[in-house]
């Protein structure tokens, strides 16, 4: 997926909505654009057609989005707003926009039924909608748009040490791009760096001075805000997504004290320093800032990993890189470019070969990417019907595309159920409350859990113990604990 065009489209859509006082559901429209890009070869706004909405709302949404049928009304409303924007912005001709509106009128009464029909569900959704999309596809999911409160994130930190939580991998711009960017930083034109021969090294030292020295308001005009810049930059580095300007303003207001804050002026100064860039209503670190902050972390002896470009890697390295926590937007771009360099069959063959015998989380990432591929990958997917671990996934992939496929046996259904729960374990451990809520809503029934102990899966004990801790229903939780005991006993023999 080309993240750039989607981001730009959402920024423009928000501006369009503000100018017309139209309520825009930007998150829902982003999901429309993301899925259209991932699955329907939509590479710009002008590629949207009435048929695009048919595929998105009656096929892809039911397979991918875990949502109640009544949510269809909100999705259709967001799509109508989006069509209005496409027409007024001149992205599509009005005649096509009129056909899109008519198509949405036709889709609206059918979408709730499509969302509720299990026959339409994708592998992840059909087996365990309870796990939630964030858990099942956490490593390559597109950001939901929900950002943590910067103030509370800092207040809840266990101590002031920046090494308390690991730093995420950062994707660095090429040196030549960084050097070119240096020439555009206004601060460096007014306050030239002392020349020592490595311009980037001088830049790193300049940023270190901003972070570590008492600048007494020379940067932002406020001593209190200057003192809080390290924490602000550190949080932006860790989030690695665009943050609404309003969120940054709330955080800076807290540390500015009673003197108040001219947010626009502060942001202008930080842009003048070359540290942030503001686009529309959002702000993020510049590539120069990311590079200099990483250098600063390294100088402090912290582990500041660099996110490799995975587009040219083999499937094993691609999966390992995604598991290492490549930021979501970078991961999506890497995956898109990785797929573009291969035929669907080649991609499926490489990914499934890498998934065979791999841990559940790695296998889940591979299967999720394969799920993007069209029917032309059939021969390579069919080759894995003889692989015990991948057979259930291959069967579902074939059946979902209307291709001939054997029926899943009860044993295979149990195995793949355990496999999908094993994939969700890291996210479940990280946020047990959300996992418990999802399990309460539509978790596996007690009779299925009671039989899971029989499954020859390396993670079955851990999965059942997780269910025993997480399921709110006491009877079902007890069944999970009893099954876990049986699974442990079976393993000991």
N, C-alpha and C positions, 0 to 999 in steps of 0.2 A: 504494500500500500504506500502511496505517496503521501506522507504526512503533511508535506508543505502545502499542497493544494487544499487539503481538508482544513488545516489550521487557518489558512487565508480565507476560505469560504465561511468558516464560523465567525471569524473576526468581522468580515464584511456583513454577514447576516445580523450580527448583534448591532452594528452601527446602523444598518437599515431599519431594524426594529426600534432603536432609540429615536431615530429621526421621525418615525411615523407613530410613535407611542404604541407600538405593537408588541404584545407579550410573546417573546420568542423562547421556545424550549430548546435552547442550544444543545444540551446534552443529548436529547432525543434525535435532533437533526444530525449531530456528529455521528451517532450510531448508524443512522441511515447512510451517511457518506462513507463511513468506515466499512460497513458490510458491502455497499455497492462497489467500493474500490477493491476489497478483498476477493469477492466472489463473482462480480459481474463485469469486470474489466472497465469500470467507470474511472477514468483518469482525469476528468475535469467536469465542471458543472454542466457544460453543454452536452455531455454524454447521457444525461438522464432522459429517459423516455417513459411513456405510460407503462410499457412492459417492465421497466426497471422496478416500478412500484409493485407490480404483480409478483415478481420474484422475491422482492424484499419482504413484503408484508404477509404473503400467503405461503412462502416456502422457507426463506432463510430465517425470519423472525421465529416462526414456530420451532425450527430446529435448534436455534442458538440461544434465544432469550427466554430466561425463566421469569415469566410474568403471568399474572392472573388474566383470564379472558377479558375482564372489565377494563384492563389497562389499554385495550385496543383503541378506545375512544381518544385517549391522550396521544397515542402514536399517530393516529389518523389526523388529529388536529395539528400536530407538529408538521406532518407531511404537507398539509394544506398551506400552512404558513410558509413552508419552504418553497412550494410551487409559486406562491405569490411573489416571493423574493426572486426566484429564477426568472419569472416573467418581467418584473419591473427592472431588474438589473440587466436585462437583455441577454441573459445566458442561454435562454431558449426562446424561440418565437412564440407569440401569444397563441397561435393556433395549436402548437404542441402543448402549451400550458393548459389550454382549455380541455384537451383530450386527457391530460393528467388529472385534472379536477374531476372529470367524468369517471375516470378509472377509479379514483379514490372513493367516489360515491358508490361505485359497484363493490369495491373491496370492503368498505366499512361494515356492512352486516355479516360478511363472511369471515372477517379476521378473528373475532372471538372464538368461533368454532375451530378455526385452524390452530389457535393457541392452545385450545383445550384438548385437541385430538392427539393421543399418545402416538398414533401412527406417523405423525409428522415430526416427532421429536428426534433430534440428533442423538448420537451415542451418549454424550455426557448428560444431556437433559433427560433422555428417556430412562436412563438407569437410575440417576440420582439427582433429580431436580432439587432435592433438599440440600445438596452440597453448595449450590450457588455458583454462578458463573465466575465470580472472583476467585473461588477456591479451585475450580477445575482448570482454569486457564490463567492462573495467576502470573505465570512467568512471561506470558506474551500478550496479556490483556492490554487493551487500550485504556488509558486513564479514564476514570469515571467522571472526572471533573470535581470531585469532592476533595478539598484540600484541608489538611489539618490546621487548626488554629495556631499561628506562630507563637503567640504568647504562651498558650498552655503547653505547647510542645517543649518550650524552654523551661517553663516552671516545673514540669514533671520530670526533667532530667535528673538522674540519680546524683550527679555532682557537676561541678563546673569543668571537669576534665573533658576536652573534646574527643578523647579516645574511648569514652564510655560506650559508644555505639559504633559499630564498624562503618566506615565510609563506603558508599556504593561505588562501583566502577564508573569512571568518567570517560566519555569519548572526547578525545582531544583533536582539535583542528590540526591540519598539516602545518609544519613549521613555516612554509612559505606563505600560507594564508595568515598565520599569526603575525609574521613580519609585515605583511601588507596592512593588516589591521592596525598595527602600532602607528603607522603614518597618519591614521585618521583620528587618533585620540586627541581631543582638544587640549587636555591637561599637558600633554607632552610638547605641544607647540608653545604653550605659555611657560611651562616649567620644564625645560629640557633636562633629560637625564644626563648625569655625568658619564661621558663616554669611556667605557673600559674595553671596547672591541666587541661582545655578545649582546646585542640589543635586548633579547628576551630575558637574559639574566638580569640586566638593569631594570627591566619591567618587573620581574619577580621581586627585586629588592624594593622597588617603589611601592608595590602592593603590600609587602611585609611592613613597611613603615606606616602605611595607612592602618594596618590591622593592629600593630603592636605598640605604637608610640602615642603619647598624649598629644593629639593634634589640636586640642582646645578649640574645636569648632571650625578649623581651617577647611575641612572637607565639606561639611553640610551647613555650616553656620550655627550649629548647636553643639556644644561640648558633650551634652548628654547623648545626643544622637550619634556623634562620632564614636563615643565609647561603645555604643551598641552595634556598630557596623560589623564587627567580627561575627557576632551571633546571627545577624541577619544574613550575611554572605554564606556562613556555614549552613544555615537552614536551606537557603536557595540551592546550594551545592548538593545537599542531601536529597531534596525533593526532586530536582532535575525535571521540573515541569514549569510551564508558565504559571505565575501566581497573580491573581487579580490585584490590581493596584490598591483596591479598597482594603484588602487583607494586609498588605504591607503598611498602609496608612494607619490601620488600627494598631498594629504592633508598634510602629514608630511613635504614635501618639502616647502610648503607655510609657515609653522610656523618655519622652521629651519633657514630661512633667507639666507643671502648671503654665509654662511659657507658651504652650501651644505649638503648632507645627504647620509650616507652609509646605504641604506634601509635594506639590508640583515643583517648588523650588528645590527641595531635597532631591527629588528624582532627577531633575535637570543636572544637579551637581554630580550625582553618582554616574549619570551618563557622560558628563563632561570628563570625569575621571577615567572613563573607559570600562567601568565595572558592570553596568547594567544596560539593557536596552528595553525600551518601552514600546510596545506595539498595541495600539488600541487601548483596551482596558487592562492589559496584562503586562507583566514585567518578568524578565529573566536575566540570568548572568550572561555576559558576553563570552564568546570563546576565549578571549584574552583573560577574562576573570577566572574562568574555569581552570585554565592552564596555570595561572599564577597561584590560585588557591591550592591546587594540587602540589605545586612546588613547595608552598609554605607548609602543608601538612607533612610532606616528606622531610622537610628540614626539622620538624618537631619529632621525627622518629615514628610517625604514624604510618599505618598501612593504607596507602591511597591507590587502590588498583586502577589500572587503565582498561577501559572497555575496548576490546579488539573489534575491528571491522570483520563481521562474520560472513559477509556476502560471498567472499571467495574461499571460505573454509569448506572442508568436507562435512558430511552430515554429523559425524561424531563430534567434531569441534563446534559446529553450529549448536547442537543440543547442549554441550558442556558450557558454552558461552551463555546461552539463555539461562541455564541453571545457576550460573554464577551471579545472576542478578543484573543483566544488562537493562538499563532503563527502558521502560515500555515503548516509548516512541522510537528509540534507537532500535529496539528489538524488532518492531514491526517493519521498519525500513530495511533492516538487514534481511529479514525473512523474505520480503517482497523482492529485493534484489537477488537473493539466493535462488528463489524460484524462477526469476526471469532468465537466469543463466542456464536453465535446464528444461527439457521437455517434461510434461507432467509424469510420464512414465519413468524417466530418469530420476526425478525428484522422489517419487513414491518408492522406487527400488532402493535408493540410497537411505532414505529415512527409515524404512522398515527394516533394512539390514542393520542399521545402527540401533534400532529399538529392540531387536531380537536379543533376549537375555539381559536387557538393561533393567535397572531399577524402575519401579512403577512411575515415578515422577518423570524420568527421562522418556520412558515409553509414552506417557501421556502427552508430552510436548510433541513428540514425533507424530503421534496419531492426530493430534489437533491440527498440525500443519498439513498432513495428508488429507484431512477432511476438507481442505480448501480446493483440492484438485478435482478436475472433471473426469468424466467417464473414460477419456482416452488413457487414463492410468490403469484401467481394468486389468490388463494382463499381469502387470507387476504386483498389483494388490492380490490378485487371485493366486499368485505364486506362494503367498503366505497362509493359505488355508491349511497347510500341513504343519504350521508352527503353532504349538499348543498355546503359547501366550498371546500371539497375534491373531489367531483364528477368529475369536469372537469379534474383534475389531474389524477384521477384513469382511466378515459376514455382514456386519451392520453397514459398512461402507458400500458394499455391493447392493444390498437391499435398498438403501436410501436413494440409490440412483436408478432403481427399477431394473437392475441387472439380476440375472439368475444367481441364487445363492442358497446354500443349505440352511435349514432351520437351526437356530441355537438350541442345543440340548439344555435340560435343566442344570446339569453340571456346569456347562459353559456359561450359562446365565449367572450362576452363583459365583463362578470364578471371576468373570468380568465385573460383577458387582463389587467384589472385594478389591479388585484392581483399581476401580474408579475411586473407591474410598481411600485406598492407599495413596493415590495421587493427591487427594485432598488433605492428607494428614498434616503437612507442614502448615498450611493455612489454618487448619482447625486448631492446632496447638498454639498458633499465634493469636487467634481470636476465638476462643472457645465459646463465648456467648453467642456470637453470630452463627457459629456452626450448630449450637444447640437449638437456636431459634429455627434454623432451616430444617433440622432434623425433626423438630416438633411439627413443622408444617407439612412435610411430605417425605419423611424418612422411610427406609425399608420396613416392611411389616415384621411382626414378631416371628411369624412362621418361617420367613426367609432367613432372618438372623439366626434362628435356632439351627438351621442347616449349614450355615457358613463354616462351621468348624471342620466339616468334611473336605473343604476345598484345599487342594494342594497348591497353596500360594505362600510365598516366603513371608508375606506381611500379614497373614490372616490373624495371628495372635494380637499384634499391635492394633489392627483394625477393630477387632472385637473389643479389646480393652478400651479403645477410644469411644466406641459406641456405648459401652457400659458406663463410662464417665459422663457422656454428653447427652444422652437421650433423656428428656424430661419425664417421659412416661415411665413410671417405676416398674411396671410389668415388662415392658420391652427392654428396659435397661437391665433388668435381672436376667432376661433371656440372653442378652449379649454377654453378660459376665459368666453365665453358665456355659455358653458356647466357647468363650475364651478359655475356661478351665479345661473343657474337653479338647480344645485345639492344642493346648500346652501338653496335656497328657498324651495325646496322639503323637506329638513330636518327640516326647521322651522315649517312647517305645522303640 
